[in-house]
Structures are given as C-alpha cells and as structure tokens.
Amino acid sequence: MKSIRVRLFVLALSGIAIALGATAFGLTALFGRHVERRIGQELDAYVSQIAGNLRVDATGGLTLAREPADARFHQPFAGLYWQVVDERSGALTRSRSLWDAQLPVARAAVRSGETRVETVTGPADEDLLLHERRVILTDGGADRPVLIGVAVDRSELEPLMSGFAWDMLPGLAILGAFLLGGAWWQVGAGLRPLRALSAGVSAVREGAAGRVPGAVPDEVAPLVTGINDLLDQRDQMVVRARDRAADLAHAMKTPLTALAGDVGRLRARGDDALADDIAAVASQMRRAIDRELARSRLRHTGYGAGSARVLPVAESVARTLGRTAAGEALAYDLRIGGDVAARMPVDDLTEVLGNLMENAARVARSRVRVSGDADGAGGATIRVEDDGPGADPETMVGLSGRGRRADESGGAGLGLAIVGDILSAHGTSLAFGRSDLGGLAVSFIVPA
C-alpha cells in the first residue's frame, strides 16, 4: 500500500506544482495588466494636464503655459516623454526628454476626444507605452486640432512585476505546503478502506474470520462481494472434496478387509508365502490411500486457517500411544508451555505430532521427549526426540521427501511423507539431528 500511496502523492505533488505554477504566472500577468492600467491613468492625466495648458500665442504658434512637473520630462531619454503635434501646420512641441527625436503618431487613427493606446519604439530603441489623444482648440473662432501624446518606457513595469512575483512566492509556498499536507491526508483516507480490506483478508487467511467484513465504502463493496463469493465457492469445493475422500475411504475399506480375511484363510491352510505377499500388497495399498487422502485434505483446506495450542495435542497423542503395544511401556516427557500455539488446524497439528511421536515410540527404548520453545516472534520450535539407536539424519531427510514410495521407507516413510506435505502447506519443514537422549531428534517451526 505504501508504494501506491507514494505514487498517488507524487501525482498529487505534480498536479499541485503545475497548478501553483499556473497560478503564479496568471497572478503576475494580472498584476502586470493592473500596473499597466494604473500607469495608463497617469499618462491620461498628463495628456489632460498638457491639453489644459496649451495656448495659441500672438504669432499663431502653440505654447505650453506650464509643463508637467515630473523631472523625467526634463532629462534627455529619461523614459518619460510628451509631444504635441499641430495638425494644421505640422509644428511639433515636445518635452526636453525627447531631445531631437519624436514619437510615432497615427493621426488618422485617433478620433477627436478619444485616447489611443499602443506600444511603439522610443528614441533609445526602447518599447514605449504610448497614449495619444486628439484635442480641438479654438483659434479665432476656428477649430484647431492638435494631437497630444505621452509615452513611458515599458521596462519600468518589469521591476514592479518581478517584485510582486518575489513577494508572492512565500505565500504560494505556504499554500503549497498546506495543499501537500491535505493531499497526503486525502490519499491516506482514500486508501484506508483498502487497508481494512487487506486486514480482513489476512484475518480470513489466519482463521480469525470466516468472511471479509462488508462494512466498506460503495467503491470497494464489489471487490469484497467478489472475495466472499470466492470463499463461498471454496467452502463448497472443500465439502465436496471431503465427501469424495470419505466415499473413497469407505469404498476401499471393504476390499481391504476382504483381503485381510483371505490372508487369514491362506495362513490357516499353511500357505504363508502367498499370505505374506498379499498382506504386503494390501499394506502398500492402505498406505498409498492414506497418503492420498491426506494430500486431498491438504489441497482442499484453507492453509493457515485456525490455530491450536500444542500442549493439549501432544498430551492427547501421548495418551493414545500409551494404549498401544509399542508405546505402553514408554515414558512421555512433554516440555511445552501452555501458551505455545501454532497457526494451523488442530487436525493438521495432530497428524504431524501423531506421526512423529509414533515413529519415536517405535524405536525408543524407554523415553520419548516432546519440547516446545517460543521463538520470540509468536511462533515456536517443536522437537520430538527418543532414546533409541538413532538414525542417519540425511537418510531421514530423504524419507520425508516427495516421490518416495512407502515400501522403500518401511514403517516411518509414509508418516514422514505426510508430515512433510502438511508442514510444506503451512510454510515450514522438518529438520533432523541427533538428540542428547541418544536417538533421533526431529524438529519443525510452527507459525505464530
């Protein structure tokens, strides 16, 4: 889940970065337009001031009674200019800042009383924002049109815009931090139902629950329904498989019983060789059937479902072995804590301990010891030991492997093979070694 959350957060981070970048660009452009309008108002005010101070002198020329007060009008190429064009005579009156240059005009394009705004090239090859207005003066009762233009260097806008952008960055950074925090929380909240779903699936796998809880958002509900339907189908398959296994065991029980009767009759007639052969074949058939039934049960059982405490199972097996001919004379030393438990069904744990303890009882002289030590992670290591003559651990490892026939391994082979299948299904395996009692030590780690 973490990787999904990180990927979603990275996508959110990319989206927020793009949005903040677009916001910064848009706000800067908007501020630039605002500044341009504000400067335009100042230029219009200069145009009105110049128009109000225009006079016609005695010679018919145009004079300016009072020039605008801005000092830049008096400094050559200072970036702020004005000029007046007499459209009747073509005479030009301009600010000292223009020196011997003049502003481009478009007389025909400006109507009387209107202001034309455009960008033109100034005397120092700079870009100018130009405001032009046609004004009609009265000269001896006649109209006298003049064109007034005021321009400012557009580069003066850039410090204002860049200053605004730098002032805006801290605010955008704070906004971005809040948005990122909200995105991280939102992604986590959005994935919380999936974490709950994962916990529900884990509970089903570990046997703590039979189904995934259905109290989930509508978007996840179809997935939960599908998982629960799949679990229902699995349970139905398990029931059918167990029924088939029971039918098979019942169907084979009668023929094997008949063979046992035939063996007895043959021995009664003194045909011991033939009786031994039939008994060996019947034993092989019974062992093969037992192992295939065990495999069938494992294939159709939810691995990891359920849990069992180890001590009660070991005590039950020890009581059963104590009533057998091979085990009634033995002492069973159970050194298992009452809180040691295994994450496997009771039947599986009984099958494992039953086979291992039975094999140990078969070869033990006087004692079988079963111990369980917690490993600190909630699991435990179970050891079954005997004081018999012992066996080669490598040979015993071979007996527990798949593909070995029961007749190759004697009495212990089938039991070890079944134990190996069960432990493999639960993610663990057998280990063999020498016991300090003198015999064989067989151990396995039980899941927590």
C-alpha positions as CSV (number, residue, x, y, z in Angstrom):
1,M,0.0,0.0,0.0
2,K,2.8,2.4,0.8
3,S,4.0,2.3,-2.8
4,I,0.5,3.1,-4.1
5,R,0.2,6.0,-1.6
6,V,3.6,7.3,-2.6
7,R,2.7,7.1,-6.3
8,L,-0.6,8.9,-5.7
9,F,1.1,11.5,-3.6
10,V,3.7,12.1,-6.4
11,L,0.8,12.6,-8.9
12,A,-0.8,15.0,-6.4
13,L,2.5,16.8,-6.0
14,S,2.9,17.1,-9.8
15,G,-0.7,18.5,-10.1
16,I,-0.2,20.9,-7.2
17,A,3.1,22.1,-8.7
18,I,1.5,22.7,-12.1
19,A,-1.4,24.5,-10.5
20,L,0.8,26.7,-8.4
21,G,3.0,27.5,-11.4
22,A,0.0,28.4,-13.5
23,T,-1.4,30.5,-10.6
24,A,1.9,32.4,-10.2
25,F,2.0,33.0,-13.9
26,G,-1.6,34.1,-14.0
27,L,-1.3,36.4,-11.0
28,T,1.9,38.0,-12.3
29,A,0.2,38.6,-15.7
30,L,-2.9,40.0,-13.9
31,F,-0.7,42.3,-11.8
32,G,1.1,43.4,-14.9
33,R,-2.2,44.4,-16.5
34,H,-3.2,46.2,-13.4
35,V,0.1,48.1,-13.3
36,E,-0.3,49.0,-16.9
37,R,-3.8,50.3,-16.4
38,R,-2.5,52.3,-13.4
39,I,0.3,53.9,-15.4
40,G,-2.1,54.4,-18.3
41,Q,-4.2,56.5,-15.9
42,E,-1.2,58.6,-15.1
43,L,-0.4,59.1,-18.8
44,D,-4.0,60.1,-19.4
45,A,-3.7,62.6,-16.5
46,Y,-0.5,64.0,-18.2
47,V,-2.4,64.3,-21.5
48,S,-5.2,66.2,-19.8
49,Q,-2.7,68.4,-18.0
50,I,-1.0,69.2,-21.2
51,A,-4.3,69.9,-23.0
52,G,-5.3,72.3,-20.3
53,N,-2.1,74.2,-20.5
54,L,-2.0,74.6,-24.4
55,R,-2.1,78.2,-25.6
56,V,-2.1,79.9,-29.0
57,D,0.4,82.8,-29.0
58,A,0.2,86.0,-30.9
59,T,2.1,84.5,-33.9
60,G,-0.4,81.6,-34.1
61,G,2.1,79.1,-32.6
62,L,1.3,76.7,-29.8
63,T,2.9,77.1,-26.4
64,L,2.6,75.3,-23.1
65,A,1.8,77.5,-20.2
66,R,3.1,75.0,-17.7
67,E,4.9,71.7,-18.3
68,P,4.2,68.6,-16.3
69,A,6.2,68.6,-13.0
70,D,7.8,65.1,-13.4
71,A,11.6,65.6,-13.6
72,R,12.0,62.8,-16.1
73,F,10.4,65.1,-18.8
74,H,13.4,67.4,-18.4
75,Q,16.1,64.7,-18.7
76,P,17.1,63.5,-22.2
77,F,15.9,60.0,-22.9
78,A,14.8,59.5,-19.3
79,G,11.9,57.2,-20.4
80,L,9.0,59.6,-20.0
81,Y,8.1,61.8,-23.0
82,W,5.4,64.1,-24.3
83,Q,4.8,65.9,-27.6
84,V,2.1,68.0,-29.2
85,V,1.6,68.0,-33.0
86,D,-0.3,70.9,-34.6
87,E,-2.3,69.1,-37.3
88,R,-2.9,72.4,-39.2
89,S,0.7,73.5,-39.5
90,G,2.5,70.3,-38.6
91,A,4.5,72.1,-35.9
92,L,5.9,69.9,-33.2
93,T,6.2,70.8,-29.5
94,R,7.9,68.2,-27.3
95,S,9.5,67.6,-23.9
96,R,13.2,68.0,-23.3
97,S,13.5,64.3,-22.7
98,L,12.8,63.6,-26.4
99,W,15.7,65.9,-27.3
100,D,15.7,65.9,-31.1
101,A,13.5,62.8,-31.6
102,Q,9.8,62.5,-31.9
103,L,7.1,59.9,-31.0
104,P,5.4,58.0,-33.8
105,V,1.9,59.2,-34.4
106,A,-1.1,57.9,-36.3
107,R,-3.2,60.9,-36.8
108,A,-6.0,59.3,-38.9
109,A,-6.5,56.5,-36.4
110,V,-7.4,58.7,-33.4
111,R,-10.8,60.2,-33.3
112,S,-11.4,63.5,-31.5
113,G,-11.8,63.2,-27.8
114,E,-10.6,59.5,-27.8
115,T,-7.4,58.1,-26.5
116,R,-5.4,55.6,-28.5
117,V,-3.1,53.1,-26.6
118,E,-0.3,51.3,-28.4
119,T,3.3,50.1,-28.0
120,V,5.9,52.0,-30.1
121,T,9.7,52.2,-30.3
122,G,11.2,55.1,-28.5
123,P,14.2,57.3,-29.2
124,A,16.6,54.9,-27.4
125,D,15.1,51.9,-29.2
126,E,13.1,51.0,-26.1
127,D,9.5,49.8,-26.0
128,L,7.1,52.6,-25.0
129,L,3.6,52.6,-23.8
130,L,2.0,55.5,-25.8
131,H,-1.3,57.2,-25.1
132,E,-2.5,59.6,-27.8
133,R,-5.5,61.9,-27.8
134,R,-6.8,64.4,-30.4
135,V,-7.9,67.7,-28.9
136,I,-9.7,70.6,-30.7
137,L,-8.6,74.0,-29.7
138,T,-10.4,77.3,-30.5
139,D,-8.3,79.8,-32.6
140,G,-10.2,83.0,-33.5
141,G,-13.5,81.2,-33.7
142,A,-12.0,78.4,-35.8
143,D,-11.2,74.8,-34.7
144,R,-7.6,73.9,-34.4
145,P,-7.0,70.1,-34.0
146,V,-3.9,69.0,-32.1
147,L,-2.5,65.5,-31.3
148,I,-1.1,65.1,-27.8
149,G,1.0,62.0,-27.0
150,V,2.6,60.9,-23.7
151,A,4.7,57.8,-23.5
152,V,6.6,55.9,-20.8
153,D,9.3,53.2,-21.1
154,R,7.7,49.8,-20.6
155,S,10.8,48.4,-18.9
156,E,9.8,50.4,-15.8
157,L,7.0,47.8,-15.4
158,E,9.4,44.9,-15.1
159,P,10.8,45.8,-11.6
160,L,7.2,46.1,-10.3
161,M,6.2,42.7,-11.8
162,S,9.3,40.9,-10.6
163,G,8.9,42.4,-7.1
164,F,5.3,41.3,-7.0
165,A,6.4,37.8,-8.1
166,W,9.1,37.6,-5.3
167,D,6.6,38.8,-2.8
168,M,4.1,36.2,-3.9
169,L,6.5,33.2,-3.6
170,P,6.3,32.8,0.2
171,G,2.6,32.8,0.1
172,L,2.5,30.3,-2.7
173,A,5.0,28.1,-0.8
174,I,2.8,28.1,2.3
175,L,-0.3,27.4,0.2
176,G,1.6,24.5,-1.5
177,A,2.6,23.1,1.9
178,F,-1.0,23.1,3.1
179,L,-2.1,21.5,-0.2
180,L,0.5,18.8,0.0
181,G,-0.4,18.0,3.6
182,G,-4.1,17.9,2.5
183,A,-3.2,15.6,-0.4
184,W,-1.2,13.2,1.8
185,W,-4.1,13.0,4.3
186,Q,-6.6,12.6,1.4
187,V,-4.6,9.8,-0.2
188,G,-4.3,8.1,3.2
189,A,-8.0,8.4,3.8
190,G,-8.8,7.1,0.3
191,L,-6.6,4.0,0.8
192,R,-7.9,3.3,4.4
193,P,-10.7,1.1,3.1
194,L,-8.1,-1.0,1.1
195,R,-6.0,-1.4,4.3
196,A,-9.2,-2.5,6.1
197,L,-9.8,-4.9,3.2
198,S,-6.3,-6.3,3.5
199,A,-6.7,-6.8,7.2
200,G,-10.0,-8.6,6.6
201,V,-8.3,-10.9,4.0
202,S,-5.5,-11.6,6.5
203,A,-8.0,-12.5,9.2
204,V,-9.6,-15.0,6.8
205,R,-6.3,-16.5,5.9
206,E,-5.3,-16.8,9.5
207,G,-8.6,-18.3,10.5
208,A,-9.7,-15.4,12.7
209,A,-12.7,-14.7,10.5
210,G,-14.8,-16.7,8.0
211,R,-15.5,-13.8,5.6
212,V,-14.3,-10.3,4.8
213,P,-16.3,-7.7,6.6
214,G,-18.8,-6.0,4.3
215,A,-18.8,-2.6,6.1
216,V,-16.8,-0.8,3.3
217,P,-17.4,2.2,1.0
218,D,-19.5,1.6,-2.1
219,E,-16.4,1.7,-4.3
220,V,-14.8,-1.3,-2.6
221,A,-18.0,-3.2,-1.9
222,P,-18.0,-5.1,-5.3
223,L,-14.5,-6.3,-4.5
224,V,-15.5,-7.5,-1.1
225,T,-18.5,-9.3,-2.5
226,G,-16.3,-11.0,-5.1
227,I,-13.9,-12.2,-2.5
228,N,-16.7,-13.5,-0.2
229,D,-18.3,-15.3,-3.2
230,L,-14.9,-16.9,-4.0
231,L,-14.7,-18.0,-0.3
232,D,-18.2,-19.5,-0.6
233,Q,-17.2,-21.4,-3.7
234,R,-14.0,-22.6,-1.9
235,D,-16.0,-23.9,1.0
236,Q,-18.3,-25.8,-1.3
237,M,-15.4,-27.3,-3.1
238,V,-13.9,-28.3,0.3
239,V,-17.1,-30.0,1.4
240,R,-17.4,-31.9,-1.9
241,A,-13.7,-32.9,-1.8
242,R,-14.0,-34.2,1.8
243,D,-17.1,-36.1,0.8
244,R,-15.3,-37.7,-2.1
245,A,-12.4,-38.6,0.2
246,A,-14.7,-40.2,2.7
247,D,-16.5,-42.1,-0.1
248,L,-13.2,-43.3,-1.4
249,A,-12.1,-44.5,2.1
250,H,-15.4,-46.3,2.6
251,A,-15.2,-47.9,-0.8
252,M,-11.7,-49.2,-0.3
253,K,-12.3,-50.4,3.3
254,T,-14.4,-53.4,2.3
255,P,-12.0,-54.8,-0.4
256,L,-9.0,-54.4,2.0
257,T,-11.0,-56.1,4.8
258,A,-11.7,-58.9,2.4
259,L,-8.1,-59.3,1.5
260,A,-7.2,-59.4,5.2
261,G,-9.7,-62.3,5.5
262,D,-8.1,-64.0,2.6
263,V,-4.7,-63.7,4.2
264,G,-6.0,-65.3,7.3
265,R,-7.5,-68.2,5.4
266,L,-4.3,-68.7,3.4
267,R,-2.3,-68.8,6.7
268,A,-4.7,-71.3,8.1
269,R,-4.1,-73.6,5.1
270,G,-0.3,-73.2,5.6
271,D,0.3,-71.1,2.5
272,D,2.3,-68.5,4.4
273,A,4.4,-67.2,1.4
274,L,1.3,-66.3,-0.6
275,A,-0.4,-64.8,2.5
276,D,2.7,-62.6,3.2
277,D,2.7,-61.4,-0.4
278,I,-1.0,-60.4,-0.3
279,A,-0.6,-58.8,3.1
280,A,2.4,-56.7,1.8
281,V,0.3,-55.6,-1.3
282,A,-2.7,-54.7,1.0
283,S,-0.4,-52.7,3.3
284,Q,1.0,-50.8,0.4
285,M,-2.5,-50.1,-0.9
286,R,-3.6,-48.9,2.5
287,R,-0.6,-46.6,2.9
288,A,-1.0,-45.1,-0.5
289,I,-4.7,-44.5,0.1
290,D,-3.9,-42.9,3.5
291,R,-1.3,-40.6,1.9
292,E,-3.5,-39.6,-1.0
293,L,-6.4,-38.9,1.4
294,A,-4.1,-36.7,3.5
295,R,-3.0,-34.8,0.4
296,S,-6.5,-34.4,-0.7
297,R,-7.4,-32.9,2.6
298,L,-4.5,-30.5,2.4
299,R,-5.3,-29.4,-1.1
300,H,-8.9,-28.5,-0.1
301,T,-8.2,-27.0,3.3
302,G,-7.5,-23.3,3.8
303,Y,-3.9,-23.2,4.8
304,G,-3.3,-21.2,7.9
305,A,-7.0,-21.3,8.8
306,G,-7.4,-21.9,12.5
307,S,-5.0,-22.3,15.4
308,A,-4.2,-24.9,18.0
309,R,-2.3,-25.0,21.3
310,V,0.5,-27.5,21.1
311,L,0.4,-29.0,24.6
312,P,-3.1,-30.4,24.6
313,V,-2.5,-32.0,21.2
314,A,0.8,-33.6,22.4
315,E,-1.0,-34.9,25.6
316,S,-3.7,-36.4,23.5
317,V,-1.3,-38.2,21.2
318,A,0.8,-39.4,24.2
319,R,-2.4,-40.9,25.9
320,T,-3.2,-42.7,22.6
321,L,0.3,-44.1,22.2
322,G,0.3,-45.2,25.8
323,R,-2.5,-47.7,25.0
324,T,-0.6,-49.3,22.1
325,A,1.7,-52.3,22.4
326,A,4.8,-50.3,21.3
327,G,4.1,-47.3,23.5
328,E,2.6,-48.5,26.7
329,A,6.0,-49.1,28.3
330,L,7.5,-45.7,27.4
331,A,7.6,-42.5,29.4
332,Y,6.5,-39.3,27.6
333,D,8.2,-36.2,28.7
334,L,6.2,-33.1,27.5
335,R,8.1,-29.9,27.9
336,I,5.8,-27.5,26.2
337,G,4.5,-24.2,27.6
338,G,0.7,-23.9,27.9
339,D,0.7,-20.7,25.8
340,V,2.6,-22.2,22.8
341,A,0.2,-22.2,19.8
342,A,0.5,-23.0,16.1
343,R,-1.3,-21.3,13.3
344,M,-2.7,-24.5,11.8
345,P,-5.9,-26.5,12.3
346,V,-6.0,-29.0,15.2
347,D,-6.3,-31.9,12.7
348,D,-3.1,-30.9,10.9
349,L,-1.1,-30.4,14.2
350,T,-2.5,-33.8,15.5
351,E,-1.4,-35.5,12.2
352,V,2.1,-34.1,12.5
353,L,2.7,-34.8,16.2
354,G,1.0,-38.2,15.9
355,N,3.3,-39.4,13.1
356,L,6.4,-38.1,14.7
357,M,5.7,-39.3,18.2
358,E,4.6,-42.7,16.8
359,N,7.8,-43.1,14.9
360,A,9.8,-42.1,18.0
361,A,7.8,-44.6,20.1
362,R,8.5,-47.4,17.6
363,V,12.3,-47.1,18.1
364,A,12.6,-45.7,21.7
365,R,13.9,-47.9,24.5
366,S,12.2,-46.1,27.4
367,R,11.6,-42.5,26.7
368,V,10.1,-40.0,24.2
369,R,10.5,-36.3,24.8
370,V,8.5,-33.5,23.1
371,S,9.6,-29.9,23.8
372,G,8.4,-26.5,22.6
373,D,10.4,-23.3,22.8
374,A,8.9,-19.9,21.9
375,D,11.0,-18.1,19.3
376,G,10.1,-14.5,20.5
377,A,8.0,-13.7,17.4
378,G,4.9,-15.6,18.5
379,G,5.9,-19.0,16.9
380,A,7.8,-21.9,18.4
381,T,10.2,-24.7,17.6
382,I,8.8,-28.2,18.4
383,R,11.2,-31.1,18.9
384,V,10.4,-34.8,19.1
385,E,13.3,-37.0,20.5
386,D,13.8,-40.6,21.5
387,D,16.5,-42.6,23.3
388,G,16.6,-45.3,20.6
389,P,19.5,-46.4,18.5
390,G,19.2,-43.3,16.3
391,A,19.3,-43.0,12.5
392,D,21.3,-41.1,9.9
393,P,19.7,-37.6,9.6
394,E,20.4,-37.5,5.9
395,T,18.5,-40.7,5.4
396,M,15.6,-39.4,7.3
397,V,15.5,-36.2,5.2
398,G,15.2,-38.5,2.1
399,L,12.3,-40.4,3.7
400,S,10.3,-37.2,4.1
401,G,10.7,-36.1,0.5
402,R,8.1,-36.3,-2.1
403,G,8.1,-39.1,-4.6
404,R,9.4,-41.8,-2.3
405,R,7.3,-45.0,-2.2
406,A,6.1,-46.3,1.1
407,D,7.7,-49.7,0.6
408,E,11.1,-48.0,0.3
409,S,10.9,-46.5,3.7
410,G,9.5,-49.1,6.0
411,G,7.1,-48.1,8.8
412,A,8.3,-44.5,9.1
413,G,8.3,-43.5,5.5
414,L,4.6,-42.8,4.9
415,G,4.2,-40.9,8.2
416,L,7.2,-38.6,7.4
417,A,6.0,-38.0,3.9
418,I,2.6,-37.0,5.1
419,V,4.2,-34.8,7.8
420,G,6.3,-33.2,5.1
421,D,3.3,-32.4,3.0
422,I,1.4,-30.8,5.9
423,L,4.3,-28.7,7.0
424,S,5.1,-27.6,3.5
425,A,1.5,-26.5,3.1
426,H,1.9,-24.3,6.2
427,G,5.3,-22.8,5.0
428,T,7.7,-24.8,7.2
429,S,9.6,-28.1,7.1
430,L,11.2,-30.9,9.1
431,A,14.8,-30.7,10.4
432,F,16.7,-33.8,11.6
433,G,19.6,-34.1,14.1
434,R,21.0,-36.1,17.0
435,S,19.3,-36.0,20.4
436,D,21.1,-35.8,23.7
437,L,19.0,-38.8,24.7
438,G,21.0,-40.9,22.2
439,G,18.4,-41.2,19.4
440,L,17.0,-39.1,16.6
441,A,15.7,-35.5,17.1
442,V,13.1,-34.3,14.6
443,S,12.1,-30.6,14.8
444,F,9.9,-28.1,13.0
445,I,9.0,-24.4,13.4
446,V,5.3,-23.8,13.9
447,P,3.9,-20.4,12.5
448,A,2.8,-17.9,15.1
